[in-house]
């Protein structure tokens, strides 16, 4: 299994709830990704959101997953995007999910700080 990981940052431009709403809408519309979890926490002056998506590929009999951790404080927003899952047949699907999330976040003012790929 492989995973694609991105770390992003933005000056606070859009409320976190709006960032999450756009991610949920676009991931469903563009990729047919199902939202599996939307968890919200508040710690001191930070709001934390965790979104988890899954995309099943019936014609290939496999799936890919995407996790997005968003943190907002009074100065900035950060995002960690992890595309994972898939087997050798659909190895690139997790990268596609992660890349689409990064593209959506880019439209909202986020820039990529780090990108890496892991194989297990």
C-alpha positions as semicolon CSV with decimal commas, in nm:
position;residue;x (nm);y (nm);z (nm)
1;X;0,000;0,000;0,000
2;X;0,118;0,352;-0,070
3;X;0,021;0,693;0,057
4;X;0,062;1,049;-0,064
5;X;0,097;1,318;0,203
6;X;0,078;1,697;0,168
7;X;0,120;1,969;0,430
8;X;-0,036;2,306;0,346
9;X;-0,074;2,648;0,505
10;X;-0,285;2,960;0,448
11;X;-0,327;3,295;0,609
12;X;-0,675;3,287;0,757
13;X;-0,891;3,380;0,457
14;X;-1,204;3,167;0,483
15;X;-1,381;3,036;0,793
16;X;-1,294;2,672;0,854
17;X;-1,657;2,568;0,820
18;X;-1,657;2,713;0,466
19;X;-1,332;2,532;0,380
20;X;-1,485;2,204;0,498
21;X;-1,811;2,265;0,311
22;X;-1,621;2,325;-0,015
23;X;-1,407;2,015;0,034
24;X;-1,712;1,797;0,105
25;X;-1,906;1,932;-0,190
26;X;-1,623;1,913;-0,444
27;X;-1,495;1,569;-0,339
28;X;-1,846;1,431;-0,384
29;X;-1,920;1,612;-0,713
30;X;-1,585;1,564;-0,887
31;X;-1,474;1,223;-0,760
32;X;-1,779;1,059;-0,606
33;X;-1,591;1,030;-0,275
34;X;-1,810;0,940;0,022
35;X;-1,767;1,135;0,345
36;X;-1,703;0,880;0,622
37;X;-1,632;1,117;0,911
38;X;-1,640;1,487;0,999
39;X;-1,501;1,547;1,347
40;X;-1,477;1,893;1,504
41;X;-1,284;1,993;1,819
42;X;-1,191;2,322;1,983
43;X;-0,873;2,362;2,190
44;X;-0,786;2,703;2,338
45;X;-0,790;2,940;2,039
46;X;-0,776;2,663;1,776
47;X;-1,048;2,484;1,587
48;X;-0,961;2,136;1,459
49;X;-1,150;1,943;1,189
50;X;-1,086;1,593;1,063
51;X;-1,252;1,485;0,738
52;X;-1,231;1,128;0,609
53;X;-1,339;1,021;0,260
54;X;-1,352;0,689;0,079
55;X;-1,389;0,617;-0,290
56;X;-1,487;0,266;-0,404
57;X;-1,395;0,155;-0,755
58;X;-1,649;-0,113;-0,843
59;X;-1,495;-0,196;-1,180
60;X;-1,161;-0,266;-1,010
61;X;-1,296;-0,406;-0,685
62;X;-1,094;-0,176;-0,464
63;X;-1,098;0,152;-0,277
64;X;-0,886;0,451;-0,186
65;X;-0,920;0,673;0,119
66;X;-0,843;1,032;0,206
67;X;-0,790;1,196;0,544
68;X;-0,773;1,575;0,585
69;X;-0,673;1,735;0,915
70;X;-0,750;2,109;0,927
71;X;-0,638;2,338;1,209
72;X;-0,731;2,704;1,241
73;X;-0,610;2,955;1,495
74;X;-0,634;3,333;1,505
75;X;-0,344;3,377;1,259
76;X;-0,345;3,090;1,011
77;X;-0,491;2,765;0,885
78;X;-0,299;2,446;0,821
79;X;-0,400;2,129;0,643
80;X;-0,250;1,781;0,630
81;X;-0,385;1,573;0,343
82;X;-0,322;1,197;0,332
83;X;-0,436;0,981;0,041
84;X;-0,397;0,611;0,122
85;X;-0,522;0,265;0,042
86;X;-0,561;0,098;-0,289
87;X;-0,380;-0,208;-0,409
88;X;-0,151;-0,260;-0,706
89;X;-0,441;-0,236;-0,952
90;X;-0,558;0,108;-0,834
91;X;-0,234;0,234;-0,682
92;X;-0,275;0,585;-0,826
93;X;-0,628;0,641;-0,694
94;X;-0,509;0,754;-0,350
95;X;-0,277;1,008;-0,514
96;X;-0,565;1,137;-0,727
97;X;-0,783;1,188;-0,418
98;X;-0,504;1,372;-0,236
99;X;-0,418;1,584;-0,540
100;X;-0,783;1,688;-0,585
101;X;-0,806;1,793;-0,218
102;X;-0,485;1,995;-0,254
103;X;-0,627;2,163;-0,566
104;X;-0,947;2,259;-0,379
105;X;-0,745;2,394;-0,086
106;X;-0,526;2,587;-0,330
107;X;-0,836;2,763;-0,463
108;X;-0,898;2,875;-0,104
109;X;-0,551;3,027;-0,059
110;X;-0,356;2,729;0,080
111;X;-0,002;2,664;-0,043
112;X;0,188;2,335;-0,026
113;X;0,474;2,337;0,224
114;X;0,571;1,972;0,196
115;X;0,487;1,672;-0,020
116;X;0,595;1,312;0,028
117;X;0,511;0,961;-0,078
118;X;0,530;0,656;0,144
119;X;0,530;0,291;0,040
120;X;0,460;0,003;0,276
